[in-house]
């Protein structure tokens, strides 16, 4: 129970007006990136087999992870989230945009697969991903939540001292 109260205190310290605005901006950028990748793959129409709620959830969780990473960079002496959290946040958002467009032969991933694997295997892999796209999106969201939980626990521990007076 003590650990949970430390994590809640850390979140309360992180989310001042500046970080709320940053989180909102990153959410908009991630959502726009995912829908842009979908439009490119679907010749201008943002059509996907993934429910829109999954796209919002992935954008939201990724933006929280990026906000936590930026907070860690600016306010902790022992910076643990500098590369892993920022990279994990961005990679999962972009991967979501690429995976969400699977199912038709015009996707970005299909072109890369066709060059490497040949068109037969590329079609098989593309269709397999399209059949399990909701599961893939759930896994991307879960990866972000696991990384987020890990860094929240690390940042709230006594070994990782944050600048309590710094409200960047």
Rosetta silent file (secondary structure, phi, psi, omega in degrees, C-alpha in Angstrom):
SEQUENCE: XXXXXXXXXXXXXXXXXXXXXXXXXXXXXXXXXXXXXXXXXXXXXXXXXXXXXXXXXXXXXXXXXXXXXXXXXXXXXXXXXXXXXXXXXXXXXXXXXXXXXXXXXXXXXXXXXXXXXXXXXXXXXXXXXXXXXXXXXXXXXXXXXXXXXXXXXXXXXXXXXXXXXXXX
SCORE:     score description
SCORE:     0.000 S_00000001
   1 L     0.000  -34.054  178.925    0.000    0.000    0.000 S_00000001
   2 H   -65.333  -38.364  179.441    2.913    2.332    0.699 S_00000001
   3 H   -65.505  -39.601  179.298    4.290    1.771   -2.810 S_00000001
   4 H   -64.472  -41.740  179.032    0.944    2.633   -4.371 S_00000001
   5 H   -65.846  -33.033  176.017    0.751    5.882   -2.407 S_00000001
   6 H   -67.309  -40.342  179.121    4.279    6.760   -3.595 S_00000001
   7 H   -66.350  -42.690  177.782    3.291    6.105   -7.212 S_00000001
   8 H   -62.931  -41.152  176.944    0.128    8.203   -6.830 S_00000001
   9 H   -62.472  -39.865  178.006    2.213   10.979   -5.272 S_00000001
  10 H   -63.991  -45.052  178.259    4.661   10.780   -8.171 S_00000001
  11 H   -62.461  -38.468  177.776    1.841   11.002  -10.722 S_00000001
  12 H   -64.584  -37.317  178.828    0.395   13.967   -8.855 S_00000001
  13 H   -71.926  -36.057 -178.651    3.806   15.649   -8.960 S_00000001
  14 H   -69.012  -47.612 -169.265    4.302   14.889  -12.647 S_00000001
  15 L   -86.639   70.760  166.444    0.969   16.108  -13.941 S_00000001
  16 L   -90.461 -177.018 -173.864    1.094   19.838  -13.498 S_00000001
  17 H   -59.605  -38.711 -178.826   -0.248   22.105  -16.242 S_00000001
  18 H   -63.757  -45.123 -178.876    2.946   21.964  -18.315 S_00000001
  19 H   -75.745  -27.669  173.889    3.051   18.158  -18.448 S_00000001
  20 H   -65.365  -43.787  177.833   -0.695   17.885  -19.054 S_00000001
  21 H   -63.619  -41.774  178.097   -0.284   20.138  -22.100 S_00000001
  22 H   -63.267  -43.260  179.512    2.724   18.107  -23.247 S_00000001
  23 H   -61.737  -42.677  177.955    0.807   14.843  -22.807 S_00000001
  24 H   -63.199  -42.256  178.529   -2.103   16.203  -24.837 S_00000001
  25 H   -62.729  -44.965  179.553    0.253   17.368  -27.590 S_00000001
  26 H   -65.321  -38.676  176.458    1.998   13.979  -27.752 S_00000001
  27 H   -58.489  -46.455 -179.900   -1.385   12.218  -27.825 S_00000001
  28 H   -63.440  -42.595  179.426   -2.452   14.340  -30.801 S_00000001
  29 H   -63.485  -45.139 -179.734    0.866   13.712  -32.581 S_00000001
  30 H   -65.624  -43.799  179.271    0.662    9.936  -32.017 S_00000001
  31 H   -62.815  -42.857  178.479   -2.983    9.736  -33.088 S_00000001
  32 H   -64.284  -39.444  178.342   -2.243   11.820  -36.176 S_00000001
  33 H   -62.982  -45.990 -179.554    0.778    9.640  -36.995 S_00000001
  34 H   -63.348  -46.988 -179.287   -1.239    6.430  -36.744 S_00000001
  35 H   -68.781  -32.277  176.223   -4.101    7.762  -38.872 S_00000001
  36 H   -64.825  -44.209  177.358   -1.638    9.255  -41.392 S_00000001
  37 H   -62.177  -37.043  176.196    0.058    5.876  -41.783 S_00000001
  38 H   -64.574  -43.741 -179.486   -3.368    4.318  -42.279 S_00000001
  39 H   -64.068  -39.293  177.471   -4.292    6.875  -44.947 S_00000001
  40 H   -61.521  -44.396 -176.273   -1.048    6.287  -46.810 S_00000001
  41 H   -72.241  -29.182 -176.057   -1.618    2.542  -46.794 S_00000001
  42 L  -105.906   26.239  177.506   -5.287    2.748  -47.768 S_00000001
  43 L    53.970   47.487  172.682   -4.864    5.310  -50.570 S_00000001
  44 L    97.711  -10.244 -179.074   -6.218    8.275  -48.616 S_00000001
  45 L  -109.473  124.389 -179.728   -9.000    6.621  -46.621 S_00000001
  46 L   -81.330   71.146  179.136   -8.375    5.974  -42.937 S_00000001
  47 L  -107.291  135.205 -179.832  -10.091    2.567  -42.971 S_00000001
  48 L  -150.930  156.437  175.370   -8.933   -0.170  -40.658 S_00000001
  49 L   -81.970  -10.190  179.995  -10.092   -3.418  -39.130 S_00000001
  50 L   -81.691  132.026  174.770   -8.915   -2.146  -35.752 S_00000001
  51 L   -60.381  144.554 -177.619  -11.610   -0.525  -33.614 S_00000001
  52 H   -60.282  -30.715  178.961  -11.027    3.193  -33.214 S_00000001
  53 H   -60.895  -34.870  177.044  -10.980    2.732  -29.435 S_00000001
  54 H   -66.114  -39.249  178.893   -7.765    0.697  -29.800 S_00000001
  55 H   -65.224  -43.601  176.364   -6.147    3.501  -31.780 S_00000001
  56 H   -62.744  -43.750 -178.209   -7.145    6.005  -29.100 S_00000001
  57 H   -63.613  -43.826  179.062   -5.943    3.687  -26.322 S_00000001
  58 H   -63.989  -42.732  178.430   -2.564    3.090  -27.966 S_00000001
  59 H   -62.932  -41.547 -177.757   -2.109    6.826  -28.576 S_00000001
  60 H   -67.049  -49.357 -178.111   -3.113    7.628  -24.986 S_00000001
  61 H   -66.957  -38.643  177.383   -0.891    5.051  -23.276 S_00000001
  62 H   -64.756  -37.507  179.602    2.048    5.910  -25.538 S_00000001
  63 H   -69.726  -35.570  176.248    1.640    9.614  -24.761 S_00000001
  64 H   -64.743  -42.579  179.144    1.623    8.921  -21.019 S_00000001
  65 H   -62.707  -41.516  177.880    4.808    6.884  -21.391 S_00000001
  66 H   -65.432  -40.286  177.581    6.479    9.695  -23.342 S_00000001
  67 H   -61.844  -43.091  177.449    5.396   12.242  -20.722 S_00000001
  68 H   -62.003  -40.882  179.914    6.874   10.068  -17.971 S_00000001
  69 H   -64.993  -43.131  179.161   10.118    9.749  -19.936 S_00000001
  70 H   -65.664  -40.502  176.014   10.391   13.502  -20.451 S_00000001
  71 H   -60.060  -43.218 -179.738    9.677   14.089  -16.763 S_00000001
  72 H   -63.015  -40.648 -179.581   12.386   11.591  -15.885 S_00000001
  73 H   -62.050  -42.138 -174.084   14.890   13.295  -18.179 S_00000001
  74 H   -89.492  -13.372 -171.660   14.333   16.727  -16.626 S_00000001
  75 H  -131.927    6.497  177.752   13.826   15.905  -12.982 S_00000001
  76 E  -123.735  145.935  178.505   15.806   12.867  -11.863 S_00000001
  77 L   -77.980  -38.796  179.583   19.478   12.491  -11.187 S_00000001
  78 L  -100.692   82.480 -171.483   19.512    8.769  -11.925 S_00000001
  79 L   -78.353  109.963 -178.679   17.714    8.884  -15.255 S_00000001
  80 L   -97.748  -27.687 -171.103   16.409    5.436  -16.128 S_00000001
  81 L   -96.430    8.358 -172.234   13.699    6.208  -18.669 S_00000001
  82 L   -55.941  -52.121 -175.654   15.736    8.390  -21.019 S_00000001
  83 L  -101.641  -44.694 -174.600   16.040    5.980  -23.927 S_00000001
  84 H   -63.395  -47.268 -176.990   13.891    2.928  -23.186 S_00000001
  85 H   -70.417  -41.864 -179.694   10.649    4.736  -22.408 S_00000001
  86 H   -66.823  -41.844  179.059   10.922    7.291  -25.210 S_00000001
  87 H   -67.221  -45.127  179.321   11.847    4.631  -27.753 S_00000001
  88 H   -60.621  -39.801  179.790    9.179    2.209  -26.546 S_00000001
  89 H   -63.792  -49.081 -177.538    6.545    4.906  -26.707 S_00000001
  90 H   -70.467  -41.931 -177.380    7.362    5.997  -30.252 S_00000001
  91 H   -64.672  -42.479 -179.360    7.990    2.520  -31.665 S_00000001
  92 H   -67.417  -35.122  177.697    4.699    1.086  -30.426 S_00000001
  93 H   -66.559  -44.865  178.927    2.742    4.033  -31.841 S_00000001
  94 H   -67.775  -41.084  177.403    4.371    3.716  -35.265 S_00000001
  95 H   -60.764  -38.233  176.705    4.047   -0.077  -35.214 S_00000001
  96 H   -61.478  -41.446  177.971    0.347    0.359  -34.461 S_00000001
  97 H   -65.759  -36.402  179.431   -0.052    2.569  -37.508 S_00000001
  98 H   -74.172  -41.872 -177.035    1.735    0.070  -39.720 S_00000001
  99 H   -71.650  -34.689 -177.204   -0.057   -2.992  -38.361 S_00000001
 100 H   -63.114  -24.474 -179.870   -3.513   -1.379  -38.458 S_00000001
 101 L   -87.424   -0.391 -178.941   -3.317   -1.117  -42.237 S_00000001
 102 L   -66.372  152.380  177.983   -2.664   -4.810  -42.766 S_00000001
 103 L   122.456  -17.921  174.055   -5.194   -6.800  -44.724 S_00000001
 104 L  -122.236  162.185 -174.027   -4.852   -5.295  -48.173 S_00000001
 105 L   -83.628    8.338  179.720   -1.983   -5.715  -50.597 S_00000001
 106 L  -104.257   10.121 -174.793   -1.151   -1.992  -50.673 S_00000001
 107 L   -74.675  159.776  177.834    0.223   -1.678  -47.182 S_00000001
 108 H   -62.390  -43.288 -178.045    3.677   -0.413  -46.347 S_00000001
 109 H   -64.690  -36.994 -179.210    4.512   -3.662  -44.581 S_00000001
 110 H   -61.570  -42.532  179.204    3.430   -5.774  -47.560 S_00000001
 111 H   -60.874  -42.214  178.445    5.898   -3.999  -49.855 S_00000001
 112 H   -67.973  -40.778  179.241    8.754   -4.599  -47.427 S_00000001
 113 H   -65.582  -39.306 -177.619    7.730   -8.227  -46.890 S_00000001
 114 H   -63.701  -37.382  179.167    7.422   -8.873  -50.632 S_00000001
 115 H   -67.776  -42.743 -175.202   10.973   -7.709  -51.262 S_00000001
 116 H   -81.464  -45.130 -171.680   12.416   -9.821  -48.462 S_00000001
 117 H  -101.808  -18.767 -171.762   10.172  -12.898  -48.471 S_00000001
 118 L    97.242  158.774 -171.479    8.612  -13.004  -51.908 S_00000001
 119 H   -68.633  -33.686 -179.484    4.990  -12.255  -52.727 S_00000001
 120 H   -65.092  -51.117  178.591    3.537  -15.594  -51.583 S_00000001
 121 H   -68.246  -34.139  178.026    4.977  -15.481  -48.093 S_00000001
 122 H   -63.232  -41.704  177.454    4.328  -11.735  -47.884 S_00000001
 123 H   -63.973  -43.851  178.929    0.643  -12.323  -48.601 S_00000001
 124 H   -60.950  -47.510 -179.371    0.500  -15.104  -46.011 S_00000001
 125 H   -65.601  -42.422  178.691    2.197  -12.962  -43.345 S_00000001
 126 H   -60.772  -44.892 -179.910    0.093   -9.903  -44.193 S_00000001
 127 H   -69.476  -34.615  176.521   -3.146  -11.879  -43.944 S_00000001
 128 H   -64.417  -45.059  177.395   -2.055  -13.536  -40.697 S_00000001
 129 H   -63.450  -41.181  179.713   -1.344  -10.155  -39.117 S_00000001
 130 H   -63.266  -36.152  178.595   -4.670   -8.838  -40.444 S_00000001
 131 H   -68.346  -27.361 -176.569   -6.520  -11.775  -38.874 S_00000001
 132 L  -116.483   27.742 -173.526   -4.932  -11.060  -35.489 S_00000001
 133 H   -65.383  -35.225  177.937   -4.701   -7.262  -35.633 S_00000001
 134 H   -65.798  -38.320  177.310   -6.792   -6.736  -32.485 S_00000001
 135 H   -66.744  -40.117  178.395   -4.498   -9.067  -30.578 S_00000001
 136 H   -64.203  -43.499  177.931   -1.426   -7.256  -31.928 S_00000001
 137 H   -63.512  -41.602  177.301   -2.865   -3.887  -30.875 S_00000001
 138 H   -61.029  -39.279  178.412   -3.683   -5.274  -27.428 S_00000001
 139 H   -66.018  -40.383  177.638   -0.096   -6.506  -27.137 S_00000001
 140 H   -63.330  -40.878  177.180    1.282   -3.069  -28.118 S_00000001
 141 H   -65.392  -43.311  179.904   -0.909   -1.413  -25.485 S_00000001
 142 H   -63.542  -38.974  177.545    0.153   -4.020  -22.894 S_00000001
 143 H   -60.306  -44.811  177.876    3.838   -3.440  -23.711 S_00000001
 144 H   -62.403  -40.885 -179.681    3.378    0.276  -23.068 S_00000001
 145 H   -66.122  -39.855  178.886    1.568   -0.405  -19.780 S_00000001
 146 H   -64.801  -45.606  178.440    4.311   -2.772  -18.604 S_00000001
 147 H   -63.376  -41.946  178.753    7.054   -0.245  -19.437 S_00000001
 148 H   -61.668  -45.329  178.603    5.024    2.520  -17.811 S_00000001
 149 H   -62.203  -43.090  179.927    4.506    0.461  -14.643 S_00000001
 150 H   -58.747  -48.657 -177.928    8.174   -0.417  -14.481 S_00000001
 151 H   -72.834  -29.240  173.954    9.298    3.204  -14.688 S_00000001
 152 H   -64.855  -41.982  177.783    6.644    4.409  -12.253 S_00000001
 153 H   -65.766  -43.656 -179.867    7.915    1.922   -9.685 S_00000001
 154 H   -63.652  -44.573 -178.223   11.540    2.871  -10.408 S_00000001
 155 H   -70.825  -24.637  179.569   10.913    6.616  -10.215 S_00000001
 156 H   -89.302   -4.016  179.396    8.947    6.281   -6.971 S_00000001
 157 L   -79.410  154.771 -179.878   11.686    4.253   -5.262 S_00000001
 158 L   -64.286  -26.563 -179.516   14.081    5.958   -2.845 S_00000001
 159 L   -67.181  -29.038  179.957   17.107    5.014   -5.015 S_00000001
 160 L  -103.984   92.681 -176.420   15.874    7.188   -7.854 S_00000001
 161 L   -84.971  126.959  174.952   15.603   10.596   -6.307 S_00000001
 162 E   -98.664  155.899  177.999   13.630   13.146   -8.236 S_00000001
 163 L   -75.068  101.914 -174.932   13.968   16.839   -7.707 S_00000001
 164 L   -66.495  -29.185 -179.145   10.938   17.439   -5.510 S_00000001
 165 L   -85.814  -13.514 -178.818   11.131   21.199   -5.851 S_00000001
 166 L   -82.801  115.801  178.353   11.520   21.025   -9.639 S_00000001
 167 L  -117.166   53.850 -175.158    8.106   21.403  -11.271 S_00000001
 168 L   -38.456    0.000    0.000    9.343   21.679  -14.838 S_00000001
